[in-house]
Amino acid sequence: MRPDFLTGAIDMHIHSGPDVIDRIGTSIDIARAAADTGMRAVVFKDHLFPSVVKAHLTEQAVPGIKVFGGITLNASVGGLNVQMVKASIASGAKFVMFPTFDSRRAFNVPKKGKLHLEHAFGEPFRLVPTIEEDGQLVPDAEAILRVLAEHPDVILSSGHLGPEEALPVVKRAVQLGITRIVIEHPNHGWYISKEQTLELAQLGATIYVSFNAYHPIIGKHDPAEAVALIRAVGAEHCALMTDGGQPYSPMPCETMRMFCEMLYSLGLSLDEISTVSKIVPARLLGLND
């Protein structure tokens, strides 16, 4: 009999409808499917608008599962908008994510991908920088970190920052006493190198390991790479995420089951899988507080 990987599991990063990008279902559809498998919690992320309202309403509509949302600081919400960050936290946001499609790394990609173009709506791309030319944080980035330092239960996410921005942001966050810091899917294309990922983990960040790096359509990497990453960083510094919700992917709960099965078949122990899919995510979300 195969292990039950989903009871108590938590997916830290899911895309859902309604969204400007086509999704496999609404947040209610996805949360309901997860609840039916016994998952403990799901976290919804949107690129263009806060997902915190969606999360609150979904949790009311779907009993038996915790649902969390937050905000991503792209140009659509005013970029590094301190007022929006404060309002989102006051509304119950569980994470504040630095820019994704409007990050310096994404802005410098010569040929924009389909997701970037769908997100831009034909408008010019607007860079949301987090550091000055001298490497210092821009004033609004500093202000947002100070807000997060006052709300230790809220997760600071690196979004799609490249290492030239992620490292200064994380280092300053640590100086300010922020402890809930996550690095989003560096294994997806290794836009942050393995060495830099290890450095970020040593600073205190949790590394989100994404299934989509091993998706047959999206990343196409060897999944043995995930086992090596978790072993190198340490399971206690990692959390699994599906990054699911695409219409050509299974429901995120099924993707999570597949991901755990893959890692188990490739040598990750049941204790390690429990750590990265249940224990570390619950700690980040404060579910055991």
Secondary structure by P-SEA (a helix, b strand, c coil): ccccccccccccbbbbccccccccccaaaaaaaaaaacccbbbbbbccccaaaaaaaaaaacccbbbbbbbbbccccccccaaaaaaaaaacccbbbccccccccccccccccaaaaaaaccccccccccccccccccaaaaaaaaaaaacccbbbbccccccccaaaaaaaaaaacccbbbbccccccccccaaaaaaaaaabbbbbbbccccccccccccaaaaaaaaaaaccccbbbbccccccccccaaaaaaaaaaaaaaacccaaaaaaaccaaaaaaacccc
